[in-house]
Amino acid sequence: MTLTTPNPAPTSIHRPHSWRIALPAKTKLINANQNLHYRRKAELVKVIRNAAWTMARHHHIPALQRAHIYFVIHPDTSIKRRDPGNWAPSAKAAVDGLVDAGVLPDDDSTRLLGPDPRIGTPVKGSQLVLWITDLDQIGPDHLALLNPPTLPGDPR
């Protein structure tokens, strides 16, 4: 009979650093279903981008090499059909603001995982919230769960 000692349980779970950036409520957001004139869209992009830059600086988010970002859209209370992916243009503008603030060197696929959409509870006037997680603090097994490999011909 052989006695083995079980592996000791980990004393704590290492959680990577995460930051929450909430753009001011009632910031005009861009929805993919809108048919905006290019000048109006550029104005909205500039406002969202500047708001994200300001919030990143305000919260002292450090420079990261790689990050996972998901965005939570809190739609206006008057909106009944809620598809969070429709607000991807707003999230893209906000991520560009994070790049402008020096949080990420670039928002290409080697540096950024996401932004992934989520739906939040409705608020008057709508609101966009970004959750940023430092990927350099995540082990390869955990990272594989967030970003599974895709193979050519994969039926998924």
HELIX and SHEET records of a PDB file:
HELIX    1   1 TYR A   38  HIS A   58  1                                  21    
HELIX    2   2 PRO A   84  TRP A   87  5                                   4    
HELIX    3   3 ALA A   88  ASP A  100  1                                  13    
HELIX    4   4 LEU A  135  GLN A  137  5                                   3    
HELIX    5   5 PRO A  140  LEU A  146  1                                   7    
SHEET    1   A 4 SER A  18  ALA A  22  0                                        
SHEET    2   A 4 GLN A 127  ASP A 134 -1                                        
SHEET    3   A 4 ALA A  67  HIS A  74 -1                                        
SHEET    4   A 4 LEU A 112  ILE A 119  1                                        
END                                                                             
